[in-house]
């Protein structure tokens, strides 16, 4: 599935993004290309490495990036029916999706503080 994603100029002057390590920032941007049109994907560092960093970095490094992004509230990690997923918080702030497809992944349950509304 083709995905066109954008990086807004404000990304580079965001103080919360500046607090992230440079590898975590790049993984965050890469997640935008990997996630579906609702900002969700399977939370598995192996799959994310294959999609975002296929020629560089270890799975352990990607897991560290994901931990850093979760601690900074850039992503929300959750489990549904024993499977791990993640949601990019403030997804609609980062991306404007033209003709979005419904997600094949379940939405996060519980705390709604991650929502875009």
HUUR-V655185 format. One record per helix or strand. SS is the DSSP state (@ for helix, = for strand). FROM is the first residue (numbers start at 1). LEN is the number of residues. If there is no record, write none. Layout:
# HUUR-V655185
ss->SS from->FROM len->LEN
ss->SS from->FROM len->LEN
This chain:
# HUUR-V655185
ss->@ from->9 len->5
ss->@ from->15 len->4
ss->@ from->22 len->13
ss->= from->40 len->3
ss->@ from->45 len->8
ss->@ from->59 len->13
ss->= from->75 len->6
ss->= from->83 len->6
ss->@ from->91 len->4
